[in-house]
Amino acid sequence: MFSQFRTTPTFSSVFASFRRFKHEYTPRFKEVKKAQKGRVSVRTGGSIKGNSLEFGKIGLRLKTEGMKMSANQLKAADKVLRREIRPTKSQLFTRFVCDLAVCIKGNQTRMGKGKGAFDHWAARVPTGKVLFEIDGPIHDKVAREALRKAADKLPGLYEVITPETKVRVSMTHLIDKPEPVNYVEKFNANPSKKWAAVQAFRNDPMYKLYRGR
């Protein structure tokens, strides 16, 4: 009798109600955007972004061929690390984002009729990428053992690195970490037309009067 007055929950309402119970490896997007399969990038241009420590004193880095890792695999390693370092009051840093939506189709499915349904989240991890970092009052042996246990949960081979470790640019080559470049001093020494205009505008007293509004 009252079935016609019942309202079925929409996808957005269900997603909003269960959002808080999902782990941090599930992005809080309002709608899942399907992505192409793609390939893990090979850094042929010499980029070393994300290949060294930034926040912690010890970390875990991939040293084999780049691959795609699912959020469940990374979450399993995260769970092991947090269990090991919890008594030491240390802090764990993650250096990746699971923003790749993996879609699948059933076996023996005919070609066509669009992309398959969403299945899980994943992240592309290139060679030399740092996945986890640990910082805090933790002994070196305890941290290395925790990272070793976390590496057993992930595909591929890994290495434990410190701030003194060289930067990995490929599976076989390591280089010294370059000195940080101060681009402000570099631009001031040889300013371009645009940079000179910006500096002149900042020295204008009228700009200082209305700055921060």
N, C-alpha and C positions, 0 to 999 in steps of 0.2 A: 504493500500500500504506500509506504513512504519511500520506496526505492527510488522514485523519480526525484525526490528531494535530496538524496544523498549526493555528496560531492566527492569525487575521487581525487586524491592528492596528486598534484602536478609534479613533473620532474624537478622543477626548481624548488618546490616546498620540501620534497623528500630530500633533495641534495642539501638544502639549508639545515634540515633537522639533524642529519647525520654528519654534517661537516666537521663538527668539533670532535667526533670520535675517530676520525681518520688520522693517521700518522702524518708527520710533516713531509713525507716523501710523496704525498698526494697534493698537487697544486689546487688551490681554492678558486678554480675558474668557474664562472657561472655556467658555461657550456663547454663541452669538450670539443676542441678543434682537431679534426683528424689530420695527420701529417703523412707525407710520403716516407717510404722506408729510409731512403738516403743511405749514406755511407759515413763512417767515422773519418774525419778529416786527417790528412797527413800533412804535417807542417813542413812544407818544402821551402818556405820563405825564411826559416830561421827563427820563428816566433818561440819564445820561452814563457809565454804567459801561463801562469798556473803550474809551473814546473818546479817551484821552490817554496819554502815555508814563508808564510806571511804573518801568522798569528801565534803559532805555538813553537815549542822548542824541539819537538820530535813529530814525525809524520809518516804516513804510508803512501808510497808512490808506485804507480804501474810502470813496469819496465819492459813489458812485452808488447805485442801488437795491439793497437787500439781496438776497442770492442764496444758493443752496446750492452749495458747492464740494466736489469730490471730493478724496479723500486724495492721489490721483496728481497732481492739479493743484497742490496745496499742496506736495507733495514735490518737484515740478519747480522751483518757485520757491525752496524751501529749498536745493536742490542748487546753484542758480546763486549764491545768496547766500554759501554756505559756500566755494565756489570763489573768489569775488571777495575775501572778507575773510580768507581763510586766511593770506596773507603778512603781514598786519598784526597777527596775534595778537589779534584782537578777538573779542568774544563775541556770539552770536546768541541772541535770546529769541523764542519763539513764544507768541502770546497766544490760542490757539484749541485746541479738542479735537475730534478726529474721532471722535465717539461715536454718530453716526447711521448705522444699518445700512440700506443701500439694497438692496431686493429687486426682482427683475425677473421677468417671464414672457416666454416666447417669443412671437413674432408669430403671429397667427391662432390664438391659444389660446382655448378656450371659457371662458365665465364660470364663476366658482365654483371649487370644489375647493381652497380655501385660498389663502394668499398665496404669491407666487413664491419662488424660492430666493435666498439671499443672494448679492449680486454684489460690492459694494465698500462702503467706509466713506466718510462725508462729514461736513461740518460746516456749520451754518447761520451765515452771516455777515451781520449787520444793517448798515445804513448807519452809517458813522462808526466801524466797528470797526477797531482796530489789529491787524494780523496779525503783523508782524515788528518787532523792535527790535534795534538794534546799539549796543554799548557797547565802549569800549576806545580804544587809541591809533590811530585811523583818521582820515585826512583827510576833511574834509567833502565834497569833490568825489568822492573814491573811494566814500564811503558812498552818496551820492546816485546815482552811476552804477550801483552794485550793486543798489540798490532799484529803479531804473528797469528794469534787465534782469529783475529778479524780477517786476515788474508786467506785463511783456510775456508772461509765462507764465500769467497768471491772467485770468479774465474780468472785465469791468468796468473802470472808471476809478479811478485811485488818486492819492494825494498824499503827498508826503514831508513829515513834520512834525518839529518840534523841541519842547523843553519850553516855548518861548514861543508856540507856535502855539495859536490858539483851539480850543475844543472844538466839534466838529461834532455838531449835534443833528438835522439833516435834510440833504437834498441841497442846500438853498439857504440854510440859516441856520447861523451860527456864534455862539458866546457865549464870554465870558471864563471861564477856569477858576475855579470858586469856591474860596474858602479852605477848607482842611480843618477839620472840626468836631471839637472835643475833647468827646466825649460824656461822659467821666468828670466833667469840670468842670461840664458842663451838668446832669448828674444830681445832683451834689453841691450845686449851687446851689438846685435845686428837686427834692428827692428824693421819689420815690413811696414808698408803704408797703413794697413789696417790696424796693426798693433800700436803704431805711433798715435793713431787717431784715438784708440781706446785709452791709452795712457794720458793723452792730453785732455780727454773728456773727464777722466777721474780726478785730475788736478784742478778742474774748473770749480770755483767756489759755489756756483749754483748747484752743481752735482752733490757736493758735500752737504748743502743745506737740505736737500730733499732725499738724501740717501737713507735707505731702511724703511721707507714708507710703503 
